[in-house]
Amino acid sequence: MNSAQWIEKSDKYIMRTYGRFPLVPVKGEGCYLWDAEGKRYLDFLAGVAVNNLGHCHPAVVAALCKQASELIHCSNYYQIPQQIELAELLCSVSFANKAFFCNSGAEANEAAIKLARKYSREKFGPDRYEIITALASFHGRTMATVSATGQEKVQKFFDPLLHGFRHVPFNDAAALKAAISPVTCAVMLEPIQGEGGVVIPDAGYLQEVREICNEHGLILIFDEVQVGMGRTGKMFAHEHFGIVPDIMTLAKALAGGAPIGTMLATDELATAFTPGTHGSTFGGNPLVCAAAVATVRTILEEGILNHCEEIGEYLVGELEALMRKFPTIISQVRGIGLMIGVELAIPGAEIVKKALERGLLLNCAQEKVLRLVPPLIVGKKEVDEMLVILTGILEELAKA
């Protein structure tokens, strides 16, 4: 079928929970996608920071194919070697001692919320349950993670929200400290806000948050679903700020495109989860864990982190040059590694649309921030190709 036929079927059978573009990808390789007509697209969205190793990375494909021929799924009532190997690998490169596996970032954040509350109940009693999160945050689409999210547009229509969340401005330690009450048990933050517009905190903010949590006996949860797994040039974004959390959530890029989420925690907190308190039917099954092990090993062993940092610096520098050239359109460029936001003085939807027409996939967050999250394997050739397309669009808009 051609693209128009696929889109017609989609409109007939798929619920319209997404504002989908008229693009029907059928093949991916590296930094590129091809649609049903064979047109090639340069992908600077990477499945929304999922395909960190690009599309169909050979190591991930090989791991999936091998595992699919041996064992795809079995119950978590049994020991799963691939899951154990992945847990050991993630704990060895992080602060954590234990892992819980699920299927998505929202589920990982649900697990973090439940673990924080159960641990606090057992240690301090039933009156400590509230979790402080940030305005403009995004933690998922389940009822608990929607309640934790600090964006009204995400929460709209779903009242009543779950009780026990309080939102404060991001990057404001004083506001966070003022929000603490006798019922507070944890603080949950994205080290860098992605959906919030690629918002990078001041250098000392997260250190202050860590100190506040220590002072008040609060659990610090970092949601690294989007910014973890090498996206910022370090394995985890909080490493840039010289602190560690008590709980961390990962998903998106963890298995190179296969669906997985995980919550990592210290031994002390992990003791609160006992048999029957939490679980997931598909979480950490052999197939997805094999893909994740291959992904993590590739990131660690093939120089991906250094490459991400170098290419990120190059891309940010080129975007800053565009900002100087088009000051009435671009107001700010910010980024760490290949987590980059281009703040616009105009709505970004038209730029995203024009880019799609020219074979470039971009994304706009918070209406006026172009979010650039290309595969971490992207090279200068692909960056320059993207810049040519983007420059052409900006020139067209400047004339208009």
Secondary structure, DSSP 4 states (H G I P E B T S, - for coil): --HHHHHHHHHHHS---S---S--EEEEEBTEEEETT--EEEESSHHHHT-TT-BT-HHHHHHHHHHHTT-S---TTS--HHHHHHHHHHHHTSS-SEEEEESSHHHHHHHHHHHHHHHHHHHH-TT--EEEEETT----SSHHHHHHS--HHHHTT-PSPPSSEEEE-TT-HHHHHHH--TTEEEEEE-SSBTTTTSBPPPTTHHHHHHHHHHHHTPEEEEE-TTTTTTTTSSSSGGGGGT---SEEEE-GGGGTTS--EEEEE-HHHHTT--TTS---SSTT-HHHHHHHHHHHHHHHHTTHHHHHHHHHHHHHHHHHHHHHH-TTTEEEEEEETTEEEEEESS-SHHHHHHHHHTTEE-EEETTTEEEE---TT--HHHHHHHHHHHHHHHHHHHH-
